[in-house]
Amino acid sequence: MFPPFPETGFRPDVHSTVYRCRASNEAGVILSRFVHVKAGSVVSLLDIQGPLFRIEPPYRFEFSNESGGRLDCAAQGSPTPKIEWLI
């Protein structure tokens, strides 16, 4: 939870960093994907929107060499995000 804060209360280690969720029990541990958090002033948030996935690739993708496969990824934001595939 990120409560409201004055501009003078901005802390890069809390308001502009990468988070991950971790869940664990006696049977094991899981980690979420990375969440890039960035707080800004109300004016700047109206003009700029960080990328959000409209179509997010699945965690695992398998396909046949005979049929091929298509891996989709789409995002929205302002300005419009550039989509790249990294190996």
Backbone as a ProteinNet text record, in pm:
[ID]
protein_1_A
[PRIMARY]
MFPPFPETGFRPDVHSTVYRCRASNEAGVILSRFVHVKAGSVVSLLDIQGPLFRIEPPYRFEFSNESGGRLDCAAQGSPTPKIEWLI
[TERTIARY]
83.9	0	87.8	56	129.9	37	46.1	-39.4	5.7	-84.9	-45.9	68.1	149.7	260.5	288.6	344.1	379.4	503.6	522.7	639.3	769.2	775.7	897.1	920.4	818.2	831.1	870.9	903	942.2	1070.7	1067.5	1185.3	1208.2	1320.1	1346.6	1346.6	1393.2	1399.7	1261.8	1157.7	1020.8	931.1	942.7	848.7	896.4	1019.5	1070.7	1170.5	1117.7	1204.5	1130	1192.1	1133.8	1095.3	972.2	922.3	896.5	892	853.7	778.7	679.7	606	664.5	681.9	732.6	632.7	596.8	509.4	583.3	578	649.2	575.4	597.1	550.6	644.5	608.7	695.5	719.5	628.5	639.2	721.3	748.8	827.7	810.7	868	869.6	833.7	753	727.7	755.1	796.4	821.6	738.7	683.9	607.6	703.9	647.9	727	768.4	863.3	907.3	800.7	777.9	682.4	762.8	764.3	836.9	743.3	774.9	690.9	753.8	670.9	719.9	608.7	631.3	535.5	575.8	477.9	504.1	397.7	413.6	313	187.9	76.1	-51.3	-42.4	22.4	33.5	111.2	225.6	305.9	236.5	159	90	-20.9	-75.1	-177.7	-116.9	7.5	73	144	197.4	278.1	221.1	204.5	157.8	257.5	312.4	406.4	339.5	418.3	361.7	285.4	172.1	92	62.9	75.6	45.9	-103.6	-137.7	-273.5	-280.2	-173.6	-159	-22.1	-21.4	105.2	138	262.5	299.2	280.6	249.7	234.1	368.2	362.3	484	559.9	487.5	547.2	477.5	554.8	499	563.6	482.4	531.4	458	528.5	464.6	533.7	467.2	518	603.7	711.5	793.1	716.1	613	534.2	431.8	374.1	270.2	323.2	438	489.6	408.6	431.6	358.4	369.7	279.2	279.3	273.9	369.6	379	344.9	235	187.2	222.8	243.9	269.8	222.4	144.4	97.1	92.2	122.6	122.5	63	15.3	-35.8	36.1	36.9	100.8	109.7	161.3	177.5	312.8	404.8	393	380.7	340.1	317.4	445.3	436.8	556.6	603.7	733.6	794.1	802.1	759.3	761.7	886.6	960.5	1080	1077	1134.9	1153.1	1300.4	1328	1465	1490.8	1610.1	1649.2	1753.9
-118.1	0	123.6	219	343.7	458.2	505.1	617	746	844.7	973.2	1036.3	1115.2	1181.6	1314.8	1412.7	1539.9	1521.4	1610.8	1600.2	1594.2	1663.8	1663.5	1529.1	1443.6	1311.9	1202.6	1240	1141.5	1071	936.8	855.2	759	772.9	684	536.2	503.2	362.6	302.2	385.9	338.3	371.1	492	543.7	531.7	488.3	473.5	358.4	237.1	120.3	-3	-116.9	-242.3	-328.7	-377.5	-465.1	-604.3	-701.2	-838.4	-893.8	-976.2	-1041.3	-1181.2	-1218.3	-1351.3	-1419.5	-1541.6	-1622.3	-1752.6	-1792.8	-1915.1	-1989.5	-2117.9	-2202.8	-2322.1	-2421	-2535.9	-2612.1	-2599.7	-2674.8	-2603.2	-2473.5	-2405.6	-2254.6	-2192.9	-2047.8	-2012.7	-1907.8	-1854.7	-1704.4	-1652.6	-1509.5	-1456	-1336.8	-1273.7	-1215.2	-1167	-1091.8	-960.9	-891.7	-762.7	-657.3	-570.7	-460.4	-330.6	-253.8	-127.5	-18	37.6	137.5	274.5	370.6	507	602.5	681.3	782.7	915.2	997.2	1129.1	1225.7	1350.1	1450.3	1428	1478.4	1460.6	1516	1629.7	1690.6	1599.9	1546.9	1463.1	1331	1278.1	1151.6	1165.9	1286.3	1307.3	1308	1352.3	1363.4	1235.6	1162.2	1044.5	925	814.9	690.4	582.1	518.1	409.2	294.5	209.6	98.8	0.1	-44.5	-151	-254.4	-381.6	-485.6	-491.2	-492.8	-525.9	-675.5	-728.3	-872.6	-909.7	-992	-1032.2	-1175	-1200	-1336.2	-1433.5	-1557.9	-1658.5	-1691.3	-1752.7	-1792.7	-1899.7	-1989	-2097.3	-2103.6	-2130.2	-2136.3	-2253.3	-2345.7	-2461.1	-2467.7	-2512.8	-2524.9	-2635.6	-2678	-2784.1	-2723.5	-2791.3	-2743.7	-2749.7	-2832.5	-2844.1	-2732.2	-2688.7	-2585.9	-2445.8	-2437.8	-2307.6	-2253.8	-2130.6	-2071	-1920.1	-1853.8	-1708.4	-1664.6	-1584.9	-1533	-1384.6	-1345.6	-1207.8	-1128.9	-1000.2	-907.2	-769.8	-701.7	-567	-485.2	-355.9	-268	-133.3	-62.4	72.9	166.6	293.9	394.1	524.9	626.3	755.7	811.9	825.2	795.2	644.8	608.5	469.7	387.9	278.4	196.3	123.4	101	20.2	-122.7	-219.1	-360.6	-424.7	-495.5	-568.3	-706.6	-803.6	-935.8	-950.9	-992.5	-1011.5	-1159.4	-1201.7	-1342.4	-1346.1
0	0	0	-85.8	-95.1	-55.7	67.2	107.7	38.6	26.5	-31.7	48.6	-19.6	48	-20.8	53.5	-8.5	-96.3	-194.1	-282.3	-204	-92.7	-11.1	57.6	59.6	120.8	23.7	-101.9	-202.8	-161.8	-166	-135.3	-250.3	-324.4	-438.1	-400.5	-279.3	-239.4	-215.4	-207	-184.7	-304.1	-357.2	-457	-601.5	-625.2	-761.7	-764	-752.3	-745	-795.8	-785.2	-833.8	-714.6	-716.8	-611.1	-667.7	-579.9	-612.7	-493.6	-519.8	-412.9	-392.4	-268.4	-235.4	-143.6	-176.2	-91.8	-61.1	64.8	101.3	211.3	212.4	321.6	330.3	409.9	427.7	297.5	200.5	75.9	-30.5	-13.8	-115.4	-115.8	-218.3	-233.2	-377.3	-395.2	-528.9	-526.8	-642.7	-658	-773.6	-755.9	-863.4	-966.4	-1074.6	-1171.1	-1105.9	-1165.1	-1113	-1138.9	-1041.1	-1053.8	-1042.5	-1149.7	-1152.1	-1101.3	-985.8	-920.7	-941.1	-982.5	-998.5	-960.4	-856.2	-814.1	-877.6	-906.7	-963	-918	-954.8	-919.5	-1002.5	-956.5	-1027.4	-1168.7	-1187.3	-1320.4	-1413.9	-1368.2	-1457	-1486.2	-1392.8	-1416.9	-1520.6	-1537.4	-1639.4	-1778.7	-1791.9	-1921.5	-1964.1	-1868.6	-1898.6	-1824.9	-1897.9	-1835.8	-1870.1	-1769.2	-1792.2	-1865.5	-1930.8	-2007.1	-1919.6	-1970.9	-1909.3	-2016.7	-1982.9	-2081.1	-2111	-2239.2	-2283	-2311.9	-2371.1	-2394.1	-2339.5	-2234.6	-2174.2	-2216.2	-2255.8	-2295.7	-2180.3	-2212.8	-2107.1	-2043.7	-1927.4	-1857	-1936.5	-1999.1	-2078.1	-2212.9	-2320	-2455	-2528.2	-2573.6	-2649.5	-2781.5	-2885.9	-3017.3	-3096.6	-3202.2	-3288.3	-3399.1	-3433.4	-3544.7	-3676.6	-3685.2	-3808.5	-3822.3	-3710.7	-3719	-3688.2	-3620.7	-3579.4	-3463.2	-3426.3	-3315.3	-3320	-3251.6	-3246.4	-3100.4	-3060.9	-2926	-2931.8	-2866.7	-2874	-2749.3	-2770.8	-2661.7	-2708	-2625.3	-2659.2	-2530.7	-2543.8	-2427.5	-2466.2	-2365.6	-2386.5	-2292	-2324.7	-2241.3	-2317.4	-2252.2	-2316.6	-2274.7	-2368.6	-2511.3	-2536.9	-2658.3	-2695	-2674.6	-2600	-2574.8	-2699.3	-2705.9	-2811.1	-2759.7	-2840.9	-2802.1	-2859.2	-2774.5	-2817.1	-2753.3	-2822.1	-2764.6	-2729.6	-2607.2	-2560.7	-2537.8	-2567.3	-2545.5	-2437.1
[MASK]
+++++++++++++++++++++++++++++++++++++++++++++++++++++++++++++++++++++++++++++++++++++++

